[in-house]
Amino acid sequence: MKLTDQQNYLNELKLAAEFQQAVLPDIVDVDYLDIAIHFDPFNTVSGDVYDFKLNREKELAIFVGDATGHGISSALMTMMVHIAIDGLTPNLSTDESIRKLNQMIASRQTGRFVTGVFFRISPTGLLSVTHAGHPSILIVDSATNNITQFAEAGCPLGMFEEEPLSYQHETYQLRHGDKIIAYTDGLTEWKDDNNQAYSLDRLTDCISRHANTNCQGLIDRILDDVIHFSQGTEKIDDMTLLTAMFNVR
């Protein structure tokens, strides 16, 4: 029996999803961090992407990003991101790493872009971070449960080869038990049946209420909260949520 064009497309889409899942990295095991990830495509393939890069000083860099649109074209953009991250020099500062990623993606002139955040944590807890049009990572203080956000957003990757706003390198000193939350906007933009978005305010409120749980537990509580808020409506975008907790060695 001859396959229809639709059947061929669905088969190719399934193969693309399997390939995308295969190239997603395992969590890098370092003794000063506990890490958990929730990766949930909107459709068969995802425009969300995450990756890790460990240098000789055992500093772990993490990238979380979100390509524009949905479907195969967005999934191909995530492959470009993985290739670009593989080619980065491990000891580059976060702003220079983002700058290199931007130049690589922009030079391909795909007409598409990727928002992203690239952050590195040292074994002593020094965190450095650069954002590229992406929601700020959130830092939860283990002593007070206060939440810190970063101010510098930068431009999404791929929009301009020479960035009109310079990518900024920001730092934060983590203490034992502090948590980092990185996410894509499919989480905060999930809407209820009144067309109201979950929002950053609801996310930070949920984090504050459950800040003392472990990394996977915090992800579970956030997902429970957004699903309860949505009142049964379907999510409208890919969704990625990463949590990490710093442990003094």
Secondary structure, 3 states (H helix, E strand, C coil): CCCCHHHHHHHHHHHHHHHHHHHCCCCCCCCCEEEEEEEECCCCCCCEEEEEEECCCCCEEEEEEEECCCCHHHHHHHHHHHHHHHCCCCCCCHHHHHHHHHHHHHHCCCCCCEEEEEEEECCCCEEEEEEECCCCCEEECCCCCCEECCCCCCCCECCCCCCCCCCCCEEEECCCCCEEEEECHHHHCCECCCCCECHHHHHHHHHHHCCCCCHHHHHHHHHHHHHHHHCCCCCCCCEEEEEEEECCC
